[in-house]
Amino acid sequence: MIVLRGTIFHAPGFHPPASGLKSYVDGGLAIADGRIAACGDYEAVLRAHPHATVRDLRGGYLLPGLIDTHVHYPQIRILGSFG
């Protein structure tokens, strides 16, 4: 398990009853087996996972779960190229 430390912005829900945008200035993002195991205040996440390896990414932003899957039709023929 790894805990990433940094400023976190995330939207835990998009449909009602969505909980809106959450942010943690000093956040912790625990990742286990390629999946998000916990997200919240760094100290709380570290207490819940005391043996995790910590990677300090302060100075940047973490956007957990953000996967940009959209494409623009004119780009379809060059997907996967250095275009």
Contacts in CASP RR format, 6 or more apart in sequence:
PFRMAT RR
TARGET T0000
AUTHOR 0000-0000-0000
METHOD contacts of the structure
MODEL  1
MIVLRGTIFHAPGFHPPASGLKSYVDGGLAIADGRIAACGDYEAVLRAHP
HATVRDLRGGYLLPGLIDTHVHYPQIRILGSFG
1 30 0 8 1.000
1 31 0 8 1.000
1 32 0 8 1.000
1 37 0 8 1.000
1 49 0 8 1.000
1 51 0 8 1.000
1 52 0 8 1.000
1 53 0 8 1.000
2 30 0 8 1.000
2 31 0 8 1.000
2 52 0 8 1.000
2 53 0 8 1.000
2 54 0 8 1.000
2 55 0 8 1.000
3 28 0 8 1.000
3 29 0 8 1.000
3 30 0 8 1.000
3 31 0 8 1.000
3 42 0 8 1.000
3 45 0 8 1.000
3 46 0 8 1.000
3 49 0 8 1.000
3 52 0 8 1.000
3 53 0 8 1.000
3 54 0 8 1.000
3 55 0 8 1.000
4 28 0 8 1.000
4 29 0 8 1.000
4 31 0 8 1.000
4 54 0 8 1.000
4 55 0 8 1.000
4 57 0 8 1.000
4 62 0 8 1.000
5 26 0 8 1.000
5 27 0 8 1.000
5 28 0 8 1.000
5 29 0 8 1.000
5 42 0 8 1.000
5 54 0 8 1.000
5 55 0 8 1.000
5 56 0 8 1.000
5 57 0 8 1.000
5 58 0 8 1.000
6 24 0 8 1.000
6 26 0 8 1.000
6 27 0 8 1.000
6 28 0 8 1.000
6 29 0 8 1.000
6 42 0 8 1.000
6 56 0 8 1.000
6 57 0 8 1.000
6 58 0 8 1.000
6 59 0 8 1.000
6 60 0 8 1.000
6 61 0 8 1.000
6 62 0 8 1.000
7 23 0 8 1.000
7 24 0 8 1.000
7 25 0 8 1.000
7 26 0 8 1.000
7 27 0 8 1.000
7 58 0 8 1.000
7 59 0 8 1.000
7 60 0 8 1.000
7 61 0 8 1.000
7 62 0 8 1.000
8 22 0 8 1.000
8 23 0 8 1.000
8 24 0 8 1.000
8 27 0 8 1.000
8 28 0 8 1.000
8 29 0 8 1.000
8 39 0 8 1.000
8 40 0 8 1.000
8 61 0 8 1.000
8 62 0 8 1.000
8 63 0 8 1.000
8 64 0 8 1.000
9 21 0 8 1.000
9 22 0 8 1.000
9 23 0 8 1.000
9 61 0 8 1.000
9 62 0 8 1.000
9 63 0 8 1.000
10 21 0 8 1.000
10 22 0 8 1.000
10 23 0 8 1.000
10 39 0 8 1.000
10 62 0 8 1.000
10 63 0 8 1.000
10 64 0 8 1.000
10 65 0 8 1.000
10 66 0 8 1.000
11 18 0 8 1.000
11 20 0 8 1.000
11 21 0 8 1.000
11 22 0 8 1.000
12 18 0 8 1.000
12 19 0 8 1.000
12 20 0 8 1.000
12 22 0 8 1.000
12 39 0 8 1.000
13 19 0 8 1.000
13 20 0 8 1.000
22 39 0 8 1.000
22 40 0 8 1.000
24 39 0 8 1.000
24 40 0 8 1.000
24 41 0 8 1.000
24 42 0 8 1.000
26 41 0 8 1.000
26 42 0 8 1.000
26 43 0 8 1.000
26 58 0 8 1.000
27 39 0 8 1.000
27 40 0 8 1.000
27 41 0 8 1.000
27 42 0 8 1.000
27 45 0 8 1.000
27 62 0 8 1.000
28 38 0 8 1.000
28 39 0 8 1.000
28 40 0 8 1.000
28 41 0 8 1.000
28 42 0 8 1.000
28 45 0 8 1.000
28 46 0 8 1.000
28 62 0 8 1.000
29 36 0 8 1.000
29 38 0 8 1.000
29 39 0 8 1.000
29 40 0 8 1.000
29 45 0 8 1.000
29 62 0 8 1.000
29 64 0 8 1.000
30 36 0 8 1.000
30 37 0 8 1.000
30 38 0 8 1.000
30 39 0 8 1.000
30 45 0 8 1.000
30 48 0 8 1.000
30 49 0 8 1.000
30 52 0 8 1.000
31 37 0 8 1.000
36 64 0 8 1.000
36 65 0 8 1.000
37 49 0 8 1.000
38 45 0 8 1.000
38 48 0 8 1.000
38 49 0 8 1.000
39 45 0 8 1.000
39 64 0 8 1.000
46 52 0 8 1.000
46 54 0 8 1.000
71 79 0 8 1.000
END
